[in-house]
Amino acid sequence: MMHNDIIHTLTDWIEQNLDKTLSIDDVAAKSGYSKWHLQRMFRSVTKQTLGEYIRERRLTLAAEALTSTQRPVFDIAMQYGYDSQQTFSRVFRRQFDQTPTAYRHTMRRKNMQRQGNWQFDCSEHYMGVYPRAHGEYCPLS
């Protein structure tokens, strides 16, 4: 149980420092354990390596930023510790099976559908029949 507490405290610290450069040496120094022992403990508790955990958390936060902001992909890549947009895109694609830009568009489309933002006001159209959300049509007069 002691390992769980140590790793939980350490993951809290990692969460608060994901926007900084975090090497395994930095995390080991913070924990007070050798890199080797820390990695063994971390893997036994989380079932993943320390590097995988940090990368996954950064990518998750980057994915949230892509969906919730208009910030350029480059800025988000830099914020989460990637030295280039190309590196960020390659790692992001490996995790999410699509580029950051494609992910942003996909998630925004899903969010719009979920929020029901696909309704159109028929009153402003004056020619033909225009599709509405959910396959309905606007009869135009």
Secondary structure, 3 states (H helix, E strand, C coil): CHHHHHHHHHHHHHHHCCCCCCCHHHHHHHHCCCHHHHHHHHHHHHCCCHHHHHHHHHHHHHHHHHHHCCCCHHHHHHHCCCCCHHHHHHHHHHHHCCCHHHHHHHHHHHHHHHHCCCCCCHHHCCCCCEECHHHCEECCC
